[in-house]
Structures are given as C-alpha cells and as structure tokens.
Amino acid sequence: MEKKSGSIWLSSIRHLRDVITSVRSSDESLKTDGSNHVPEEGSDARATETTSMFANRINDELFVLYAPSDGLPHNMEIVFVHDLYTQGSRDAWRTTWTNDDGTCWPREFLGKKFPRSRILAVSYDACVITNSTQGRMDSLSIVAENLMVNFFLRSSNVGQTNNCPVVFVGHGLGCFVIKNLMLKACEHYKENNDERRKLLENVRGFVFYSPFNSGVQWDLYANESGQSNSLTDSLRPHNAELSRLNEAFASLRRRMQERRNSRNLWTVLTICESHETASSSRGRSQRSGTFVTEATARFDCEQFRFGVGDHFGVCKHQSTGDVGYQCVENWLDSILKSQRKPTPYSMPKFLPREPFMDPSTDKLPSYNSGESVLKFLSDIDTGQDYEAAVLKFFPDIDSPKEQAYEAALLKLFSDFDSQKEQEYKKYFR
C-alpha cells in the first residue's frame, strides 16, 4: 500500500477484488488456496500434483485445474472433457491432459498465459467395457444431462458469470458429450431457464481434438475383454445417432451466430492426430493405423490443423512450443480480445451521465463526480475494459459513500444484460 496526503491508497488489484467481492454472492466465486499456483518447471510441486488436484475438486465429476489466486474473479472459463478409456484406467479427467513429463498442460501452460481464467476438467464414466462398477453410462444423452445438472450446482456454477466467455475443449468422445450438452441446454432455452440461458449466451467456442464425426474404420477397443459399452457404438462408420447429433449441433451453431449477429461466436477449432495409433490389446491381434482421419475430423469447423501425436497423444501438448498448443493459445486469446471490443450491448443506452444508486438505501444519492465520471463513461463507450476504467477512476476509496457508489457502478456494468433493461432502470431516478 502507498500513503498519499495522509490517506491510505489501496493497490489497484486488491481494490478491484474488494469491490467485486462486495457486490457478488459468496457462492458465485470459487474459494481456492495456494495449490492453484502454477509451479515453475523443475519444481517439486509437480510431484504432489495429483494430491493438489484432488484438493481442488468440486465434486467427483468436476475438478478445478486452475483458478485465479487471491480470490480474484475469473474472466474466462475453459472446460475440458475427456475421451473413452479402457478398463482399469484411472483419472481420465487428469491423465488425458497430462504430457510425457507429467505436466498437466491446461493448468501450467494456459494458467500462466491466462492467469484470470478458471480451468475445469470433467470426469464421467466412459469406460469401453461394462461391468459392475464401470461403463454404466450407456448413452451420450444421459452423460450430458448429468453434466448439465452438475454445472448448475451452487458449488460448480459453470457458465453463470456475466460477460465471462466459456470455452469447451473435448477429446474424441468428449467432443460429442459437449455437443449433446449444448443441445440439451437449448431444449429448455425457450422456457427462459436462467442458468441455461446464461450458459448458452456465454459460450464462445469449442476446441475438438480428433472428433470421429463419421466414425472410424477400425475399432481400437475391439479386442478388450468383457461386455462392450454401448457408448462405443458411436465409433461405427456413419452411426445414425452420431450423424443426427452432428447435424443438430451444426444447425445450433448457425442459429446462435445469427442470433448474436456474429460469425466469431460458437466457432470450432479442430486439431487432428497425425501419427498412427496402436491398439490397446497386446499380442497377435495388436495392430496400428490412423484411428481418426482428416475426412471424419474436418466436418463443421472454422479452423482445422494437424497436431503432433497419435489419437491419445494429440491432446498432450509437450511444451508451449508445440504448434498445436500455440493454435489453442492464440485462439483463446482472440476470444478474450473480441470480448473486450465495443458491441451494441457494451453500454446501456439509458445510462445517465449522473449519479448511481446507493445500494445501502436503494436510493440515488446526490453525488457529483464531475468530469471524471464523464471520462469514465467515455472510456466505456469507446470499448475500454470496464474494470481497467474502474481502476483508473477509483484510485483511492476511503469514504463509505464512495464505496457504495463504486459498488453500484461496477455491479451495473458486470451484471448488464440487454434483455433486462427494465430491470436495471431501477438503479436510476
């Protein structure tokens, strides 16, 4: 902290945190500890990564890979959804995204690049064999329904932060879990379910690793011992259920882009495997070949490229120098930048150039900030990040009146929704 003219000035970051905390419900923010810190390469922290991961689990099906430190709010959510896995495999939510040297790259690479992101990993029963404890989820629809319920729990609260883009990352079958989830959410959209509406409006795009959109020519898991899970039916060439899902999702993407009048929303980046994949079975029956081909992966995407690795390795980026990782990073960066650009909804048309409501009294105080308020509002009008503008406008806050004014101002912009204009007019005379 810095002293000036006898008053204590708060640091900008800590001040912003305090302001946002004062206007948000406690169950809308993720409480984290130091285990979310991204360790430097070569540190001892990686040796205990598994333990720290479990310490940050929300529940048995949703894990926090990374979240902002010190209670700061997140400005983007990235949700990872894994592929099928074989009997006896553990923690696919983690191992799918862990590279050869034990680095969980979403946490370490993306966490460093996007320090205010919230990165989550989904765990669901995708075992290729059905027995008494595994392979019990036999339908993509059931998996998606369970996931949607989990997302909207208070402890999870996925996709519910206003003006916070949500990006889904899927591998193999996980791509189709994501597609099904979007369709399930849209089924209830006309009912104005607030949670589903917020999720759909916050979605910005998808990264799909080796999606087998029209099936595969040979089954990696054909020789697994035991009863096959019906989820593996989606691997069959031109599976009717998968074809309907793909067409419905493609149609939904177009409708959402038209509704938001932007082709930059709900976009798909596809990264396809480039190496041959060996089957999991050992012995004479083992074979290798291209599991997901370009022809099946390229369907319905704005960007396509080949990654490095076989089907299981293509989503395990070895370093930030991996060209596939750099494509993902640049794509995410463009989403954040586009979020900050001026839009027809970035500034309430009815916003007066005068006082804001005092939250403590539900009345408008006679508070005049003069030219500084006009400058602040001008910054917002020109598309400047409103949080950056807040930091410039409120360098020192020490009176209760000013704190209430600031809280009301920040809440207005963070919660603004063009469809709720009448609701927000109560803030003004």
C-alpha positions in Angstrom: 0.0 0.0 0.0 1.1 3.6 -0.6 0.4 6.6 1.5 -0.6 9.9 -0.1 -1.7 13.1 1.7 -2.3 11.2 4.9 -4.7 8.7 3.4 -4.0 5.1 2.6 -4.4 4.2 -1.1 -5.3 0.6 -1.9 -3.4 -1.3 -4.6 -5.5 -1.5 -7.8 -5.7 -5.3 -7.9 -6.6 -5.6 -4.2 -9.1 -2.8 -4.5 -10.8 -4.3 -7.5 -11.0 -7.6 -5.7 -12.7 -6.0 -2.6 -15.2 -4.1 -4.8 -16.2 -7.2 -6.7 -16.5 -9.3 -3.6 -18.8 -6.7 -2.1 -21.3 -7.0 -4.9 -21.2 -10.7 -5.6 -22.7 -13.5 -3.7 -20.2 -15.7 -1.9 -21.4 -18.8 -3.8 -20.6 -17.2 -7.1 -16.9 -17.2 -6.6 -14.5 -20.2 -6.2 -12.6 -20.3 -3.0 -9.2 -21.5 -3.7 -5.9 -21.9 -1.9 -2.3 -21.7 -2.8 -2.4 -25.1 -4.6 -3.8 -23.2 -7.7 -0.4 -21.6 -8.1 1.3 -22.7 -11.3 4.6 -24.3 -10.4 7.8 -23.5 -12.3 9.2 -26.2 -14.4 11.5 -28.5 -12.5 9.9 -27.6 -9.1 9.0 -30.2 -6.5 5.3 -29.1 -6.8 4.7 -31.4 -9.7 5.4 -34.4 -7.6 2.4 -33.7 -5.5 0.2 -32.5 -8.4 -2.3 -35.3 -8.0 -2.9 -34.6 -4.4 -3.4 -30.9 -5.0 -5.7 -31.7 -7.9 -8.0 -33.7 -5.6 -7.8 -30.9 -3.0 -9.4 -28.7 -5.7 -12.2 -31.0 -6.8 -15.7 -29.5 -6.7 -17.2 -33.0 -6.6 -16.5 -36.4 -8.1 -17.3 -35.3 -11.6 -15.8 -31.8 -11.8 -12.3 -30.7 -10.9 -10.6 -27.4 -10.8 -7.3 -27.5 -12.7 -6.6 -23.8 -12.2 -8.3 -20.7 -10.8 -7.2 -17.1 -10.1 -5.3 -16.7 -6.9 -6.2 -14.4 -4.0 -9.9 -14.7 -4.7 -9.9 -12.5 -7.9 -12.8 -13.1 -10.2 -12.2 -15.1 -13.4 -12.7 -13.6 -16.8 -12.9 -16.9 -18.8 -13.9 -20.5 -18.2 -12.3 -23.4 -20.0 -13.9 -26.8 -19.6 -12.0 -30.0 -20.6 -14.0 -33.2 -21.4 -12.1 -36.5 -21.9 -12.5 -39.4 -24.3 -13.3 -43.1 -23.9 -10.9 -45.1 -21.7 -10.1 -48.7 -21.1 -10.9 -50.9 -18.1 -8.6 -50.2 -15.2 -7.7 -46.7 -16.3 -7.9 -44.1 -13.6 -8.5 -40.3 -13.5 -9.0 -39.8 -17.3 -10.0 -36.2 -16.4 -6.4 -35.6 -15.5 -4.3 -38.1 -17.5 -5.9 -37.1 -20.8 -4.3 -33.7 -20.5 -1.0 -34.7 -18.9 2.0 -34.9 -21.1 5.0 -37.2 -21.1 6.9 -35.3 -18.4 3.9 -35.3 -16.0 2.8 -31.7 -16.8 -0.9 -31.0 -16.8 -0.6 -28.5 -19.6 -4.0 -26.8 -19.2 -3.0 -25.9 -15.7 0.6 -24.9 -16.2 0.6 -23.6 -19.8 -2.8 -22.0 -20.0 -2.8 -20.9 -16.3 0.3 -18.9 -16.9 -0.9 -17.4 -20.2 -4.4 -16.6 -18.9 -4.0 -16.0 -15.1 -7.6 -14.9 -14.6 -9.1 -18.0 -16.3 -11.0 -20.7 -14.4 -10.0 -24.1 -15.9 -12.1 -27.1 -15.2 -11.9 -30.8 -16.1 -15.0 -33.1 -16.3 -14.9 -36.7 -15.2 -17.6 -39.1 -16.4 -18.0 -42.9 -16.9 -16.6 -43.5 -20.3 -15.1 -47.0 -19.9 -15.3 -49.0 -23.1 -16.2 -52.2 -21.0 -19.4 -52.6 -18.9 -19.1 -54.3 -15.6 -20.5 -53.8 -12.1 -18.7 -50.6 -11.5 -17.6 -49.1 -14.8 -19.3 -48.5 -18.2 -22.7 -47.8 -16.6 -23.4 -44.7 -18.6 -24.6 -46.2 -21.9 -25.9 -43.0 -23.6 -24.4 -39.7 -24.6 -27.7 -38.1 -23.7 -27.5 -39.4 -20.1 -23.9 -38.2 -19.7 -24.9 -34.7 -21.0 -27.9 -34.5 -18.7 -25.9 -35.4 -15.6 -23.2 -32.9 -16.6 -25.7 -30.1 -17.1 -27.1 -30.7 -13.6 -23.6 -30.7 -12.2 -22.7 -27.4 -13.9 -25.6 -25.6 -12.3 -24.9 -26.7 -8.7 -24.0 -23.8 -6.5 -20.6 -25.3 -5.8 -19.9 -25.5 -9.6 -21.7 -22.5 -11.1 -20.3 -23.1 -14.5 -21.2 -20.6 -17.2 -23.1 -18.3 -14.8 -20.7 -15.3 -14.6 -22.0 -12.5 -16.7 -19.8 -11.4 -19.6 -17.4 -14.2 -19.0 -16.7 -16.3 -22.1 -17.0 -20.1 -21.8 -14.9 -22.4 -24.0 -15.3 -26.2 -24.2 -12.4 -28.5 -25.1 -13.1 -32.1 -26.0 -11.1 -35.2 -27.0 -12.7 -38.0 -29.0 -16.0 -38.9 -27.4 -15.8 -35.8 -25.2 -16.5 -33.7 -28.3 -19.9 -35.3 -28.6 -20.6 -35.1 -24.9 -20.1 -31.3 -25.4 -22.3 -31.2 -28.5 -25.1 -33.1 -26.7 -24.7 -30.8 -23.7 -25.3 -27.7 -25.8 -28.4 -29.3 -27.4 -29.7 -30.3 -24.0 -29.3 -26.7 -22.7 -31.0 -25.4 -25.8 -34.0 -27.6 -25.4 -35.0 -25.6 -22.4 -33.9 -22.2 -23.8 -37.5 -21.1 -24.7 -38.6 -21.7 -21.1 -36.2 -18.9 -20.1 -34.4 -21.1 -17.6 -31.8 -18.6 -16.3 -29.0 -21.0 -15.8 -29.3 -22.5 -19.3 -29.7 -19.1 -20.9 -26.6 -17.7 -19.2 -24.5 -20.7 -20.2 -25.6 -20.6 -23.9 -25.0 -16.8 -24.1 -21.6 -17.1 -22.5 -20.4 -19.9 -24.8 -17.8 -18.5 -27.2 -16.3 -21.6 -28.9 -15.0 -25.1 -28.9 -11.7 -26.9 -29.4 -12.2 -30.5 -30.6 -9.2 -33.0 -30.6 -9.7 -35.8 -33.1 -13.6 -35.9 -33.3 -14.7 -39.0 -35.1 -17.7 -37.3 -36.7 -18.5 -40.0 -39.2 -17.0 -42.9 -37.2 -13.7 -44.8 -37.6 -12.7 -47.6 -40.0 -11.2 -49.8 -37.2 -12.0 -50.1 -33.5 -9.1 -49.6 -31.1 -11.1 -51.3 -28.4 -12.5 -54.3 -30.3 -10.3 -56.8 -28.5 -10.9 -55.6 -25.0 -12.2 -58.4 -22.8 -15.7 -58.1 -21.4 -19.0 -56.7 -22.5 -18.7 -53.7 -24.7 -20.2 -50.4 -23.5 -22.9 -49.1 -26.0 -21.1 -45.8 -26.0 -18.6 -47.4 -28.3 -21.4 -47.7 -30.9 -20.6 -44.1 -31.8 -17.3 -45.3 -33.3 -19.1 -47.2 -36.0 -18.9 -45.7 -39.5 -21.9 -43.4 -40.2 -23.6 -44.1 -36.9 -27.1 -42.8 -37.2 -27.3 -41.3 -33.7 -24.0 -39.5 -34.1 -24.9 -38.2 -37.6 -28.1 -36.7 -36.1 -26.2 -35.1 -33.3 -23.6 -33.6 -35.6 -26.2 -32.1 -37.9 -28.2 -30.7 -35.0 -25.2 -29.1 -33.4 -24.1 -27.6 -36.7 -27.6 -26.1 -37.1 -27.5 -24.8 -33.5 -24.1 -23.1 -34.1 -25.5 -21.3 -37.1 -28.6 -20.2 -35.2 -26.5 -18.9 -32.3 -24.2 -17.0 -34.7 -27.2 -15.4 -36.4 -28.9 -14.6 -33.1 -25.8 -12.8 -31.9 -25.1 -11.4 -35.3 -21.5 -12.6 -35.2 -19.6 -15.4 -37.1 -16.9 -15.1 -34.4 -19.1 -16.8 -31.8 -19.6 -20.5 -31.3 -16.7 -21.3 -33.5 -14.8 -24.6 -33.7 -11.1 -25.2 -33.8 -10.3 -28.9 -34.7 -6.9 -30.5 -34.1 -6.5 -33.9 -35.7 -4.0 -36.6 -34.9 -1.1 -37.1 -37.3 0.5 -40.3 -36.1 -0.7 -43.9 -36.3 -2.2 -45.3 -33.1 -1.5 -48.8 -31.7 -4.5 -50.8 -30.4 -4.6 -51.3 -26.6 -4.6 -55.1 -27.0 -1.3 -57.0 -26.9 -0.2 -60.0 -28.8 -1.0 -61.1 -32.3 -4.2 -59.2 -32.6 -2.5 -55.9 -31.9 -2.5 -53.5 -34.9 -1.8 -49.9 -35.6 -3.1 -47.3 -38.0 -4.7 -43.9 -38.3 -7.6 -44.0 -35.9 -9.4 -40.7 -36.7 -8.8 -39.5 -40.2 -8.9 -36.0 -41.6 -12.0 -36.8 -43.5 -14.0 -37.6 -40.4 -12.5 -34.9 -38.2 -12.7 -31.9 -40.5 -16.6 -31.8 -40.6 -18.2 -28.5 -39.4 -15.2 -26.4 -38.1 -13.9 -22.9 -38.9 -10.2 -23.8 -38.3 -8.5 -27.2 -38.8 -5.0 -28.3 -38.4 -3.0 -31.5 -37.7 -1.5 -31.9 -34.2 1.5 -33.9 -33.1 0.9 -37.4 -31.9 -1.4 -40.4 -32.2 -5.0 -40.4 -31.0 -4.0 -40.4 -27.3 -1.1 -38.0 -27.7 -2.6 -35.3 -29.9 -4.1 -33.6 -26.8 -1.0 -33.9 -24.6 1.0 -30.8 -25.6 4.6 -31.3 -24.6 5.6 -27.7 -24.4 4.4 -24.2 -25.2 6.5 -24.5 -28.4 4.1 -27.2 -29.7 2.4 -25.7 -32.7 -0.9 -27.3 -31.7 -0.8 -25.7 -28.3 0.1 -22.3 -29.9 -3.0 -22.5 -32.1 -5.1 -23.2 -29.0 -3.5 -20.3 -27.1 -3.9 -17.8 -30.0 -7.5 -18.9 -30.5 -8.3 -18.4 -26.8 -6.5 -15.0 -26.8 -8.6 -13.9 -29.8 -11.8 -14.8 -27.9 -10.8 -12.7 -24.9 -9.8 -9.7 -27.1 -13.1 -9.9 -29.0 -14.9 -9.9 -25.7 -13.4 -6.5 -24.9 -14.3 -4.9 -28.2 -17.2 -2.4 -28.3 -20.5 -4.0 -29.0 -24.1 -2.7 -29.2 -24.5 -4.2 -25.7 -21.4 -2.9 -24.0 -23.1 0.3 -22.9 -26.7 0.7 -21.6 -28.4 3.2 -23.9 -30.4 4.5 -21.0 -27.4 5.1 -18.8 -27.5 8.7 -17.5 -24.4 10.8 -17.0 -25.3 11.4 -13.4 -25.5 9.6 -10.0 -25.9 5.9 -9.4 -28.0 4.2 -6.7 -26.7 3.8 -3.2 -27.1 0.1 -2.5 -27.5 0.7 1.2 -30.6 2.8 0.8 -31.9 1.7 -2.6 -32.0 5.5 -3.4 -29.9 7.7 -5.6 -27.5 9.9 -3.7 -26.8 13.4 -4.9 -23.3 12.5 -5.8 -21.5 14.6 -8.4 -18.2 13.3 -9.7 -17.9 16.0 -12.5 -15.6 15.5 -15.4 -14.1 12.3 -14.0 -17.4 10.5 -14.3 -17.8 11.7 -17.9 -14.3 10.5 -18.7 -15.1 7.1 -17.1 -18.2 6.7 -19.1 -16.4 7.8 -22.3 -13.9 5.0 -21.7 -16.7 2.5 -21.5 -18.3 4.0 -24.7 -15.1 3.5 -26.6 -14.9 -0.1 -25.6 -12.2 0.1 -22.9 -12.3 -2.8 -20.5 -14.6 -1.5 -17.8 -12.5 -3.0 -15.0 -9.5 -1.1 -16.2 -11.6 2.1 -16.3 -12.8 1.4 -12.8 -9.2 1.1 -11.6 -8.4 4.5 -13.2 -11.5 6.2 -11.9 -11.2 5.0 -8.3 -7.5 5.2 -7.3 -8.4 5.8 -3.6 -11.6 4.9 -1.9 -12.0 5.6 1.8 -15.5 7.0 2.4 -18.5 4.7 2.8 -20.4 6.8 0.3 -17.8 6.4 -2.4 -17.6 2.7 -1.7 -21.3 2.4 -2.2 -21.1 4.4 -5.4 -18.3 2.3 -6.7 -20.1 -1.0 -5.9 -23.2 0.2 -7.7 -21.3 1.3 -10.7 -19.3 -1.9 -11.0 -22.4 -4.1 -10.4 -24.3 -2.2 -13.2 -21.6 -3.0 -15.8 -20.8 -6.5 -14.7 -24.4 -7.6 -14.5 -25.7 -5.7 -17.5 -27.9 -7.7 -19.9 -29.5 -6.1 -22.9 -32.6 -8.2 -22.3 -33.1 -6.9 -18.8 -33.1 -3.1 -19.5 -36.3 -2.5 -17.5 -34.9 -4.4 -14.5 -31.8 -2.3 -14.4 -33.7 1.0 -14.7 -34.5 0.7 -11.0 -30.9 1.9 -10.4 -31.9 5.4 -11.7 -34.5 8.0 -11.0 
